[in-house]
Amino acid sequence: LRDRVNVVADERLADSAAEVSLVAGGATRMARHDILEDSDPASSEARLRAKAATLLGVGPASDLWARVSNLERAGGLVAFAAQIGGARGDAPPI
């Protein structure tokens, strides 16, 4: 299959967007999606949390979500960066 797939960077697309063209039987089908254009915050949160759990594992993803959700009360982005930049286990509890 990899010999039949061609991936090309396209400067016209935002980093959050993807465009796909499928050519088969003389016909071309196209689709485009930009994850930042999703207008439903609830479905965006669910997809983002599921993706994080897949990449990081359920526990670390839940911890990361809790920390991000608590940014304003926990000192802002600088404090968050300090927490995640420390050695494993050094971050203070939420």
GUFIKOL-939725 format. One record per atom (N, C-alpha, C): residue in three letters; x, y, z. Coordinates in steps of 0.05 Angstrom, whole numbers, padded with zeros to 5 digits, always signed. Example, Ala and Ser with C-alpha at 12.3 -4.5 7.8 and 13.67 -1.06 7.14 Angstrom:
GUFIKOL-939725
Ala+00264-00114+00156/Ala+00246-00090+00156/Ala+00264-00066+00156/Ser+00257-00045+00142/Ser+00273-00021+00143/Ser+00258+00001+00157/
This chain:
GUFIKOL-939725
Leu+00016-00024+00000/Leu+00000+00000+00000/Leu+00017+00025+00000/Arg+00040+00025+00014/Arg+00057+00049+00016/Arg+00067+00058-00012/Asp+00069+00039-00030/Asp+00078+00046-00057/Asp+00056+00060-00073/Arg+00032+00059-00063/Arg+00009+00071-00077/Arg+00000+00097-00063/Val+00013+00105-00041/Val+00005+00129-00027/Val+00027+00150-00030/Asn+00018+00174-00035/Asn+00037+00196-00038/Asn+00029+00218-00018/Val+00047+00225+00001/Val+00042+00245+00021/Val+00057+00270+00013/Val+00043+00293+00011/Val+00055+00318+00002/Val+00049+00340+00021/Ala+00069+00355+00030/Ala+00064+00379+00046/Ala+00052+00401+00029/Asp+00033+00415+00040/Asp+00019+00436+00025/Asp+00018+00461+00041/Glu+00034+00481+00034/Glu+00036+00506+00049/Glu+00009+00521+00050/Arg-00009+00515+00032/Arg-00035+00528+00032/Arg-00053+00520+00056/Leu-00047+00497+00067/Leu-00063+00486+00089/Leu-00051+00494+00116/Ala-00069+00499+00135/Ala-00060+00504+00163/Ala-00048+00479+00174/Asp-00032+00482+00195/Asp-00020+00459+00208/Asp-00041+00440+00220/Ser-00065+00451+00225/Ser-00086+00435+00237/Ser-00104+00422+00216/Ala-00098+00426+00191/Ala-00115+00417+00169/Ala-00102+00394+00153/Ala-00120+00378+00141/Ala-00110+00357+00123/Ala-00129+00355+00099/Glu-00118+00348+00077/Glu-00133+00344+00053/Glu-00126+00317+00041/Val-00145+00303+00031/Val-00140+00276+00020/Val-00153+00274-00007/Ser-00139+00262-00026/Ser-00150+00257-00052/Ser-00147+00227-00058/Leu-00168+00214-00066/Leu-00167+00186-00072/Leu-00174+00183-00102/Val-00156+00171-00117/Val-00160+00166-00145/Val-00164+00136-00149/Ala-00187+00129-00160/Ala-00193+00101-00165/Ala-00213+00098-00188/Gly-00207+00080-00206/Gly-00226+00076-00228/Gly-00230+00100-00245/Gly-00211+00117-00247/Gly-00213+00141-00264/Gly-00228+00164-00251/Ala-00237+00161-00226/Ala-00251+00182-00211/Ala-00234+00191-00188/Thr-00237+00216-00181/Thr-00222+00228-00158/Thr-00242+00237-00137/Arg-00238+00228-00112/Arg-00255+00237-00090/Arg-00237+00253-00071/Met-00246+00276-00061/Met-00230+00293-00044/Met-00245+00298-00018/Ala-00230+00301+00004/Ala-00241+00309+00030/Ala-00221+00327+00043/Arg-00231+00345+00060/Arg-00214+00364+00075/Arg-00225+00367+00103/His-00207+00369+00123/His-00216+00373+00150/His-00196+00389+00165/Asp-00206+00407+00182/Asp-00189+00423+00199/Asp-00199+00420+00227/Ile-00182+00409+00245/Ile-00192+00403+00272/Ile-00198+00428+00287/Leu-00188+00451+00279/Leu-00194+00476+00293/Leu-00221+00488+00285/Glu-00233+00477+00265/Glu-00259+00487+00256/Glu-00282+00472+00270/Asp-00276+00453+00287/Asp-00296+00439+00301/Asp-00310+00458+00320/Ser-00336+00461+00317/Ser-00351+00481+00333/Ser-00364+00470+00358/Asp-00361+00444+00363/Asp-00374+00431+00386/Asp-00352+00425+00407/Pro-00349+00442+00428/Pro-00329+00438+00448/Pro-00331+00411+00462/Ala-00355+00401+00466/Ala-00358+00375+00480/Ala-00346+00352+00464/Ser-00351+00352+00437/Ser-00340+00330+00421/Ser-00310+00334+00418/Ser-00300+00359+00417/Ser-00272+00364+00415/Ser-00258+00354+00440/Glu-00269+00359+00463/Glu-00257+00350+00488/Glu-00256+00319+00489/Ala-00277+00306+00481/Ala-00278+00277+00482/Ala-00257+00265+00463/Arg-00254+00276+00439/Arg-00234+00266+00420/Arg-00206+00272+00430/Leu-00201+00295+00441/Leu-00175+00302+00451/Leu-00167+00285+00474/Arg-00186+00280+00493/Arg-00180+00263+00516/Arg-00174+00234+00507/Ala-00189+00224+00488/Ala-00185+00197+00478/Ala-00158+00195+00464/Lys-00150+00215+00449/Lys-00124+00215+00435/Lys-00102+00216+00455/Ala-00104+00233+00476/Ala-00084+00234+00497/Ala-00081+00208+00512/Ala-00104+00195+00518/Ala-00103+00169+00531/Ala-00089+00148+00514/Thr-00093+00149+00488/Thr-00080+00130+00470/Thr-00050+00135+00469/Leu-00042+00160+00468/Leu-00013+00167+00466/Leu+00002+00165+00492/Leu-00011+00173+00515/Leu+00003+00174+00540/Leu-00005+00153+00560/Gly-00027+00140+00556/Gly-00039+00122+00576/Gly-00060+00137+00591/Val-00079+00122+00603/Val-00102+00135+00616/Val-00094+00152+00640/Gly-00077+00142+00657/Gly-00069+00157+00681/Gly-00054+00183+00674/Pro-00033+00182+00659/Pro-00019+00207+00652/Pro-00036+00226+00636/Ala-00053+00216+00619/Ala-00071+00234+00603/Ala-00091+00248+00622/Ser-00101+00234+00642/Ser-00120+00246+00661/Ser-00105+00267+00678/Asp-00081+00261+00686/Asp-00065+00280+00701/Asp-00060+00305+00684/Leu-00052+00302+00659/Leu-00047+00325+00642/Leu-00072+00341+00638/Trp-00095+00328+00634/Trp-00120+00343+00630/Trp-00127+00359+00655/Ala-00123+00347+00679/Ala-00129+00361+00704/Ala-00111+00385+00707/Arg-00086+00382+00700/Arg-00067+00405+00703/Arg-00074+00427+00683/Val-00080+00420+00658/Val-00088+00441+00639/Val-00114+00454+00647/Ser-00133+00439+00657/Ser-00159+00450+00665/Ser-00156+00469+00689/Asn-00134+00466+00704/Asn-00130+00481+00728/Asn-00109+00504+00724/Leu-00103+00511+00699/Leu-00082+00530+00694/Leu-00085+00556+00709/Glu-00108+00568+00708/Glu-00111+00595+00720/Glu-00108+00594+00750/Arg-00118+00573+00763/Arg-00116+00571+00792/Arg-00088+00563+00801/Ala-00073+00550+00783/Ala-00048+00539+00791/Ala-00024+00556+00783/Gly-00029+00582+00776/Gly-00007+00600+00770/Gly-00002+00605+00741/Gly-00019+00595+00724/Gly-00016+00601+00695/Gly+00002+00582+00681/Leu+00008+00590+00656/Leu+00024+00573+00638/Leu+00053+00570+00647/Val+00064+00590+00660/Val+00092+00588+00669/Val+00094+00567+00691/Ala+00076+00567+00710/Ala+00076+00547+00731/Ala+00071+00519+00719/Phe+00053+00517+00700/Phe+00048+00491+00687/Phe+00073+00481+00673/Ala+00087+00499+00659/Ala+00112+00490+00645/Ala+00133+00481+00665/Ala+00134+00494+00688/Ala+00153+00486+00708/Ala+00146+00458+00719/Gln+00120+00454+00723/Gln+00111+00428+00733/Gln+00118+00405+00714/Ile+00112+00409+00689/Ile+00117+00387+00670/Ile+00146+00385+00661/Gly+00161+00406+00666/Gly+00189+00406+00658/Gly+00208+00393+00679/Gly+00198+00388+00703/Gly+00214+00375+00724/Gly+00218+00346+00719/Ala+00234+00334+00736/Ala+00238+00305+00734/Ala+00212+00291+00740/Arg+00210+00266+00731/Arg+00186+00250+00736/Arg+00181+00249+00766/Gly+00156+00254+00773/Gly+00148+00253+00801/Gly+00154+00278+00817/Asp+00167+00298+00805/Asp+00174+00322+00820/Asp+00151+00343+00820/Ala+00132+00339+00802/Ala+00110+00359+00800/Ala+00093+00358+00825/Pro+00085+00381+00836/Pro+00068+00381+00860/Pro+00041+00371+00853/Pro+00026+00360+00873/Pro+00000+00350+00867/Pro-00019+00373+00859/Ile-00040+00366+00845/Ile-00059+00385+00836/Ile-00078+00392+00858/
